[in-house]
Amino acid sequence: MRTLRAQVTALLAVAVLVVIALANSASFFLTHPEWPPFEEGDKAQDIILLADLAAAVPSGARLPGERARIQAVPPDGEIDAEATHRLGDSMARFGRNAPVRVYRPAFGEQSLTAVRLVDGRWLVLERRFGPMRPPDGPPGGTFGFATWLAFMVAGVTLVVVVAVRRLTKPLSLIEEAARGIGPDGELPVLPEEGPAEVRAAAAAINRLSARLKSAIDSRMRIVAGAAHDLRTPLTRMRLRAEFITDDEERAHWLSDLEELDRIADSAIRLVREEVEGGPEEEVRFDDLVEGVVAEVAEARRPVHLAGASPVAVRGRPLSLRRAVRNLVVNAATHGGGARVAVSAEAGRAVLIIEDDGPGIPEALMGQVFEPFFRVDPARQVSIPGAGLGLAIANEIVTRHGGRLTLANRPGGGLLQRVEFPGIAVEGGA
């Protein structure tokens, strides 16, 4: 998971573990009782002196003040050939050619050096006399080292995770706020509690949410006010147009005024959908679609209901009816006819509207839900409409938790697909 929190946690955990490993290694080398070694000459002289003293001591006895013992046979263990050779050469330079053995220490065991005395016995010293080196493995064996390493990794990781989680809490608030954005685009109100940084982040997000809502409401009021104020001059202009003596000129004026009136009315409806609230109720979606199809058919527009399975949704009936009507009229007007079907698929209510029109150019598909969008920007085709039908329908569908998608059909025409969270209908009818 490539999140900032995961990356910071991994970086800190690795950094701390590397520092601990280096510190442990340095501590071992600096505090090891046998490191650094004595000079070889001093070691050889010590062994020769101890061997001379041990010659008069009975077998099995320990020399006073030294970790040494005398035994009949040399001890068992792995012999360090290099250390044995170097120590033997050192003793030979002092005139003593006695056999000597330096043992490689095993974990949990004491380092040993053994020298044969003149009477055949062996002097065993519990200290290594020879070139020193780090042990071949960790204390306690492989299992002990693995346990120690596991505890260290777990402890370091736990501390780092807790610290990073606390440090990145303000960032997680932003992520939670983004996930909580509703269909209306408003940010949720976050509780301003916890550490100072978290409270500051929550307060900043809440202020941002309030300002955005205020700006959107102000824009909506301006658009609604402007559209509403257009009604008065449009009415005066329509009255004046009635006195134009030229019938053709009067018809053009009245047509343009009607289009302006439709644009103003659509703008008001769009604003109303963006700010409209109110309670929702369970709506039989199949009955609603059947009613819209019958209404559009009565207006002598080509529309056909291909099928309607029983399914219900939660929402505002008037808004849902307006959205479905806009989509059906869009297909019937621009597509030369609409085929409508309602079905229930995997717990969702699905509305499919197909037509055989020219479709929408793929280059413009990303703009279809923008207000006042027209496929023909020059309006060369005389088709009534303000270009707000799809924008209003998409706004309604989104606010009801649904999704509206458009796609060109392979054989030509447009396919409009609407999905809502569905509610099971008891009895299937």
N, C-alpha and C positions, 0 to 999 in steps of 0.2 A: 504494500500500500504506500504509494508515493505521496504522502501528505507531509506538510511541514513538521507536524508533531512527531511523526515516525522518523523523519530524517534527523531531526535534532536529537531525539532519544538515542538513535543508533550511533550518531557521532559522539555524543557525550559518553555513552556506555563504552564504546571502543577506546576512546581517549583515556578514560579512567582505568580501564583494564590494562592498557599498555603501560601507563604510569605505575600501576601497582606491580606489574611484572618486572619492570626495570628496577623499581625500588627493592623488590624482594631479591632480585639477582645481585644488585650492588650490596645489599645487606649481607647476603651469604658470603660473598667474596671478602668483604671487609671485616666481618666478625667471626669467620671460621677460625677455630683455635689453632689450626695447623696451617694457616695461611697468613702472611707469606712464610716460606720455609726458612729454617736456619741455614747458615752457610754449611756446605758439605764437609768442610774441614772440621768445624765445630762438632757436627754430628758424629763424624768418625771418631774424634777424640772422646766424646761422651760414651760411645759404645765400647771403646777399648777400655776405658776406666771402669765401666760397669762390669765388663767381662772379667777383668782382673779381680774385682771385689767378689763377683759371684763364684769364682773358682773355689773359695773357701766356705761357701754356704751350702747346707744340705739340700738335696732335691726336694722340691715342693715348697720350699720356703720363699718368702718375698723379701726383697731388699728394702731396708727401711727408707722411707721418704720417697720411694720411686714406685711407679706402677709397673712392676716387673716381677717375674717369677722364673723359677728354674724347673724344667721338666726333662724327662728322659728322651722324649721324641719331639720333633718339631710339630707345630700345630697344622691342622688341615686348613685349606683355603686356596684362593686363586693368587698366584705369585705374580707380582709386577716385575717383569723381566728387566725393563729399563731402569727402574729404581734400584733393583737388586744389583745390577751391573755397576751403576754409578757409585753406590755405597761401597761395594766391594773394592773398586779402584781407589776410593778415598782412603779406606782402611789400609790398603796395601802400601800407599805412600807413607804411612806412619809405621810400616814394618810389621803389620798384622795381616796374615793371609787366611784368617779363619773363614769358613763358609758362612754366608749371611743370606737371609731371605727377607724380602720386603713384600708384604701381602697387600693385595688390593682390597680396600675396605668395602664391605657390603652394607646395605642400608640396615640400620638398627644394630650394627655390630661395631666393635672397636677396631681401629687400625692397629696392626701388629707388625713388629720387626723382630726376627729371630736370628740369633748368632750362636754357632756351635762353640762350646768351650773346649779346652784342651783335653778334658776327661771324657768327652763324648756327649755330655749333656748339652741341653739347649737353653740359652737365656732368651726369654720371651718378653719383649717390652711392649706395653700397651700404648704405644705412641708410634706414629709413622716416622721413620727416618729415611727420607728419600724425597725425590721431586714430588711436590704436592700438586693436586689437581682437584677440581670439583667432583663430587660423587657422580656415579653413573646414573642416578635416578633420584627421585624425591624421597624424603623421609617417610617411613611408613609403607613403602612399596607403591606399586601402581594404583591399587585401589584407594589407598589413603590420599594420594596426590589427586586422583580424579574427584574424590569427595571434597577435598579442600578447594579445588578449582570450581566445582559446581556451586558450592556455597558462596564463593567469592563472586562468581558471575551473577548468581541470583540476587545476592545482596546489593551489588553495584547497580544492576538493572532496575531493581525495585526502587532504590533511592532516586535514580535518574528519571524513571517514569513519573514518580510523584512530583519531582521538581519541575520537569518539563510540562506536565499537565497543569500545574499551577501557573507557570509562566505563560502558557499559551491559552489560558482560559479566555482572555478577551478575544482571541482569534476564533475560538470555537463559538463564541456568542454570535459573531458575524455569520458563521456557517449556519447556525440554528435559525437565525433571523431570515436568512435567504431561503432555507427550506420551508419556513413557515409563511412565506408570502402566499396570500390567498388568491382566488380567481380575480378579485377586484384589484389586485396589485398593491394592496396595503400591507405594510410590515406589521408583524405582531408586536404588542407592547411587552417589553422584557422587564422582569423584576430587577430593580436596582438594589441588589444586596450582595454580600460577600466581600472579598478584599477590595482595596481602594481601586486597583486597576480594573477589576471586573465591574465595579459600580460605575466607573467613568466610561467604560466601553458601552455598558447598557444604557446609560444616560445619553450618550452621543447618538446611539442608534434610535432611541426613542425620539430625540429631537429631530433627527433626520426624517423619521416616519411622519411626525407631525407636520413638518414643513412641506414634505412631498404631498401629503393629503390636502394641506391648505392650498398649495399651488394648483393641484389638479381640480379642486373644487372651484377655485377662482377662474380657471380656464373654462370649465364647464359653464359657469354662470355667464361669462362673457359671450361664449358661443350661443347659449340659449337666449340671452338678452338680445344679441344682434339679430338672430333668426326671428325672434318674436317681433322686434321693432321693424323688420322688413315688411311685415304684414300690412301696416298702415299705408306706406307709400305704394305698395303693390296694389292695394285696393283702389287708391286714387288713380293710379295709372290705368287700371282696368276700366274704370269709369270713363276716363278721357278717351281710351281706345275705342269705346263704343260709339263715339261721335265722329270717328274717321269715316269719311264717305266712301273711300275706295275699299270695296269688299275684300280684295286680296291683301291689301296692306293691313286692313283691320284684322284679318285672320292671322297674319304673321305676328302682329303685336300681341294678340291674345295667346297665341301658342308660346311665345317667349315668356310672357307673364305667367302662364301656367307652369312652365318649367322652373322659373324662379320660385314660384310658390311651392312646388314639390321639393326643391332643394332646401328651402327654409323649413318645411315640415319634416323632412328627413333629418336635418341637422338637430332639430328639437327632439326628435325621437331617439337619435343616437345619444344625445346628452342625457336624456331621461333614462336610457338603459344603463349608462355608466354610473349614474348616481342613485338609481332606483334601488330601494331595499324592500323590506316587508317580509312577512312570513311565507314559508313555502308549504306546500301540501302535496299529497300523493295524487298523481295525475295519470290516468290511463292514456299512455302515449299513442297506442294504436287507434283509439277512438278520436284523439285529437287530430292525428294525421288524416284519418278518413274524413273528418269534418272540413279540414283545410282543402283537401282534394275536391270535395263536393263544391265548396265555395268557389274555388278557382274554375272548376268546370262550368258552373253557372254563369261565370263571366265570359263564357265562350272562348276559353283558352284550352289548347290541347293538353290534357293531362289524363293519366290512366293509373289507377291503383292496381299494382301487380300482385300485392299480397300484404296481409297485416296480421302478424302473430300477436297474441295477447301479451302485453308487457306494460309495466308501469314505471314511472320515474318520479322523483321529488323535484318540485320547482313551482314557479309562478305560472299558472295556466295562460294568462294573457301574453306574457313574455315569450313562452314557448310557442304559442300559436303564431306570434308575430315572426319569430325566427323561421319556423317551418314554412310559413306563407311566403316570406321573402325568397327562400331557396326554391320553392316550387315555382313561383312566378318567374324567377330568374331563368329556370330551365325551360319553362313553357314559352317565355318571350324571346330569349336569345338562342335557345336550342331547338326551336321548332316543335316542341312537344316534350312532355316530361313523363317518365315512368317511375312510379314511387312504390317502395316496398319497405315494410317495417318487420323486424325480426328480433328475437332474443338470442344472443350469442354469449355464452360463458358469463352469465350474470350481467350482461350489458344490453341496453336497448340500442339497436342499430337502425338508422334510417338511411336508405340508399335512394338517390335521385339520379336518374340517367337521362341524357338527351342525345340528339343526333346532330347537334349544331357544329359550328366550326371549332369549338373548344377554346382554349386559352394558350397563346404562345408560351413555350417553356421559359423564355427569357422574362416574361411578365408574371410568372406563377407566384413569385415571392412578393408581389405587390397587390394581390387580389383582395386582401383584407384591409387595405388602406382606404381611409375615407375619400369619397369622390373619385374612386378609381374607375376608369373606363378603358376597355380594351381598345376602343377607337378614340384616341385622345382628341382628334380633330372633330369628333361628333358628326362624321359624314353620314352615318347611318341614323335615320330619324326614328329612334326607339325611345319612348318615354323612360325617364329614370334619372336620378341624381347621382348614381354611383355610390350610394350608401347602403344598399340592400345587403350585400355580403358583409360589410363592416358591422352593421347592426346585428345580423344573424350570428356572426362570430363572437361578438361581445356577449350576446345572450347565452350562447352555448358554453363559452368559457366560464361565465359566472355561475352556471349550473354544474360545473365540474366536468363538462364534456369536452369533446374535441371535434372540430370540423376540418376535414381535409378535402382537397380538390385534386383531381387527376384527369388527364386526357385519356379517353378510352382508345385502345389499339385500333378499333374499327372506325374511329371518328366520334366526335361528341365529347361531352364532359360528364364525369362521375363525381357527384357530391356525396360524401359519407359523413354521417353524424353519429357519434357514440356518446351515450349517457350511462352513468351507473344505473343499472336496472333494479327493479323490485319485482319479486315473484308475484304472479297473479294467481290467487287461489281458484281452483276449478278450471283454470286455463281458458276462461271466457269472461 
